[in-house]
Amino acid sequence: MPANKYALLRYRIIDRCINNSRNPFPSKEDLRTSCEEALYGSDGEHISVSTIEKDIWAMRNESELGYYAPISYHRDHRGYFYEEDGYSINEVQLNDDDLDAIRFAANTLIQFRDLPIFKQFDEAIGKIADRLSVAPDLNTTGVDRYMQFESTPSAKGSQHLAPLLSAAKNHNPINLRYRKFSSENDKNYLVHPYLLKEYRNRWYLLAWDPEKKFIRTFGCDRITNISIDENSTFTTTSSFDSDSYFKHAVGITVIDDTNPVEVVFECDSILSRYLESKPLHPSQKITVIGSKTRVTLHVLITYELVQWILGFASDIKIISPPSLREKLVNRLEQAQNLYLNI
């Protein structure tokens, strides 16, 4: 069973006592008293000797802790010691780059601990948080002076993630009530949940529509109700593979029965360097022709692709396909009219 927070604190107190050179070879009673005083003071709480015995066993043998502490009993001194000189459960044989990576990953994970789908991992995430704040080798004091993490709020609809994940894993059909941004009314859908996918801090459900025979994409923030049919199961269509499905997509949108096209545009050197450091799509190719930089993509023309291009409208010139160029011209004319009519 995973150790609780108080057990983890006792392990650290025991470790500190065993490593105390001013009082070597502490007895079980010494360890018990030290833990009791550190955790409860004079509040009347008590820790039994049997608890200390279990703690020592866990520190020696519990694989989930990963300590495998070399604790031995010295008969002559009637106390405990480490067979390995200099050993401590706080010793982590990692270099500075490893520690920085752990701090970064842990802080990222802790941001999501309040999402419903991660509630079941709250204790594990709590351990990471405790480790960051308690363990000397992972001390993060002052880190926020030099690194500030973006706050990630819980997205609307995150309460649906756990039941949707359960339905997808168990192949249970679901009835969804869903309201599009363009509508004032809910619509009902009977679908087979296939995949939950995150895009730009929003969660989406990809589900097979057995009536229409194609995959639909639902924004979880627009789902108003879920009803899972636990008495029925479905079989995932053999043609669905998430990697293949999104192979030509920029963003979350995939247009069924539409073939990818070659998108070519010219941009300035600053944007090209940005795209070199963070490619828009795996198919991206950048070539320099004279004083111009040309970018080629083999993709679907999706809503997300159009929005990205519009974000750099003054820096990009679409070469092909003509249909994309015309779409962008129309959008830019609409934007211009908004300001001309003020």
N, C-alpha and C positions, 0 to 999 in steps of 0.2 A: 504494500500500500504506500502511495506517495507520502513523504514526510510533510507534516503540517508546518506552519510558520514557527511555532514555538519549538518544535523538534529541531528545526534548522538553526535556531538561535542557541539551543542547548549544545548542539554539535560544535558551534564556534566557541562557546564558553569552555567546553571540555578541551578543545584543541588549544585554547589559550592557557589553560591550567597546566596541561601536560608540557607545554613549551616554556613555562615559567621557571627560569633558572634559579630564582630566589626561593622557590618552594618545589624542588624536584620530587618526582615519584608520588604524586597525589593519590590518596586512597579513594575508594568509592564514596566514602563519607565526605571527603574534601570536595570531590566533584559535585556531589549532591548539594552540599551547602553553597558552593559557589554559584551553581545554577539557580538555586532558590533565591539567594540574595540578589542576583543580577536581574531576575525576571519579576520577582514579587516583593522584594524588600521585606518590610515588616508587616505586610498586609495579611498575614496569617495563612497564605497559600503554602502548600507543601508538595515537594517532589520526592517520590519514593526511591529507595535504592534500586528496586527492580526496574524502574524507569531508566536509571543511569546504566544498568546492565544491558537493557535493550538498545540504548543509544550507542553504547560501545560496540555491540554486535553489529548494528546497522552501519556504523562508520567503518567497520572492518569488512563487511560482506555485502552491503546493499548495492546492487549493480546500478540502480537508478540514481544513486548519489554519485557514484563513480570515484569515491575517495579511496576505497581499499586501504584504509589507514593501517599502517604496521604497528598497531597498539599491542604491547606486551605487558605482562605483570611481572614485576621484579620481587621474588620471594624474600630476599634479604632486606630490601627497603620497604616491602609491603605496600607497593604503589605501582602506578602505571607509567610507562614511558614509550617513546617511539624507538623502534629498533633502527630506523633510518635517521641518521643525524641530519638535523635541519629540516625535517619533514614538517609540513603544515597543510591542512586542507585548503588553506588560502593560496598555496603555491600553485600557480598556473603557468606551465611552461609554454608561453606564447610570446612572440615578439611584438613590438609596438604596432606594426601594421595589422597583426591579427587582432589585437585588443581594440584598435580603432574600428575594425570591421564588426566586431562583436557589439561594441557600444552602438554603432550606427544601426545594425539590424535589430537589436533589442529595443531601442527607442522607437523605431518604426513599428515594431510589433505591438508595443505597449499602447500606441495611439488607438489601436483597433479593439482594445479589450472590452469596450462597452457595447460593441456591436452584438446583437442577439446571437449570431451564428458562432461567435467566439466565446460565449459565456461558459461553455463546457470546458474551455481551456483556461479559464480565469486563474485557477490556482497555479498552473504552469507559468502563465505570464507573470503572475505575482512573484513567483520565485525569481524570474529574470529581473524584475524590478528590484527585489530585495538584494540580489547579487550585485546589481549595479551600485546600490547605495551602501552596502555593507562591506563587501570584499575589498581589501586594500588594492589588490592587483587590477581591479576593475573600477577603481575610484573615479567617478566622473565629476567630482567637485570642480567647479569653475569652467566646465566644458561649455556651458551656455554663454560664456563671455566671448567665445570664439566660433560657436556653431549654434544656429537657431533652426529648429525643425519647424516645418510648416504644420500648423494645426489642421487635423483632418476631422471635420465634423461628421457625425453620423448622417448618412444620406437618407432622405425620406424613402421608405419602402424597405429598409434593411430588416424590418421585423418579419418580412416574408422569406428571407434567405434560408432559415433553418427548415421550414416545412417544404420549400421548393427543393432543397438539396435532398431531403429525405425521400420525396416523391421520385426524384430523378434516380437516386440510388436503388430504390425498390421497384422502379418501373411501374409506378401507380399513375393512372390518368388523373388529370386535375381539371376542375371547372374554375375558370378565371372570370372575374368581373374586372373590366379594364376600361379606363377612360383616356382617350387620346387628348393631347394638348389642344387639338383643333375642335374638340367636341365638349358639350356640356352634359352629356349623358353617358352612362356606363353601357358597355356591350359585353355579352357573355361569350366565352370561348371554351370549347372542350378540346384539350390538347394533351400531347404526350411530352413531358418535360425532358429535354436532352442535356442542356448545358447552362450553367450560370457563368457569365463572363463580365468582368469589370472593365470599364472604359472611362477614363477621366473622372474617377471617383464616383461613378454611377454603376449600378449593377443591372444587368440585362438577362432575361431568360430567353433561351432559344428553345422552341418547342415545335413539334410536328403537329400540323393540323390534319387529322385523318380525313376530314371531309373535303378540304381543298387540295390535299396531297402536296403540301409544300411546308417549308419551315418558316415560322413566324418569329419575330423578335419583339419582345415586350420589355419596356422599361419598368423595373421593379417599383419605381416611385409612382407609377401610374396604375399599379394594381390596387384595386379597392377591396377585393375579397378573394380568398382561396378556399376551395373545397376539394379535398383529396379523396379519391375513390380507392380505399384500401382493400376492397374486395376484388379488384380487377388489376390486371397487369397488361403491359403492352410489350411488344418486341421492337427494339430500335431498328430502323431501316438500315440495311447493310451498306447503303450508299453514303451514310453520314459519317464523316470523320472531321473532327474540329479543325485539325491542322490544314487539311485540304479545303475545308469549307471557307476558311478565312485567308487562303493563300494569296488571293488577288485583291483583298480588301484593305482599304485605308479607313480604319475606324471600326464601328460595330455593324455597319450596314452591308448586307450582301443581297444582290438582286438576282433572284432565281432565274435560270434559263438565259442569263446574259453573259456574253463572253467578254473577257478582259480586252482592253485595247491599249495601244501604245500612246501614252501621253508624253508629249515633248514640249518643254518650255525653256525659254532663255531667262537668265537672271544675272544680277550683278555678282561681283566676286565675294562680297560680304555674305550674301545669302548662300552662295555656293559653299563657303567655308562652314557655315552653320549646318548645311545639309551633309557635309562630309563628316562632321562630328556627331550628328544625329540624323541618320537617313530617314526619309519619309516612309520608305517601303524597302523590303529586301531586294526587289528587282531594280532598284535605283542605280543608274549609271550616269556619271558626270564626265563630260568631255569639254575641252577648251578649243574653240574654233576662232583663231585670231584674237580679238579683244573681247569675245563673247563666251559665256559659259552656258552650255546646254545640258539640261537634265532630262533623262528619259526614264519613264516608269512603265511597267506592264501591269495595269491595274483595272479594276472596275471604276467607273465614274460614279462615285457615291456622294451622298450629301456631305459627309465629313471631308472628302477630298476637295469639293467645291468650296466649303467653308475655309479650309486651310489656304487655298489659293487666294480667296478674297481677302484673307488677313494680310497677304503680301501683295495686294493688287498693284501697288505702285512700283513693285520691284520685279514683277514677273510678266513675261509676254508669252502667251500660249501660241505654239506653232501648230500643233495638231493634238487631237482631231478637230475638224471644223465645228462639230456639234458642241464640243466643250467650249470653244471660243465664243460661239453664239450665245450659249447659256450664260457665260460670264458677262458678255456685253449687255445682255438684257438685265442681269442683276445690278450691274453698275449703273445703268440708265435709271433703273428704279430708285437706286440710292441717291443719284444725282437729283432726281425729281423731288425727293423728300426735302432736300435742302433749298432747291430753287423755289419751292412753293411756300416757304416760311414767310 
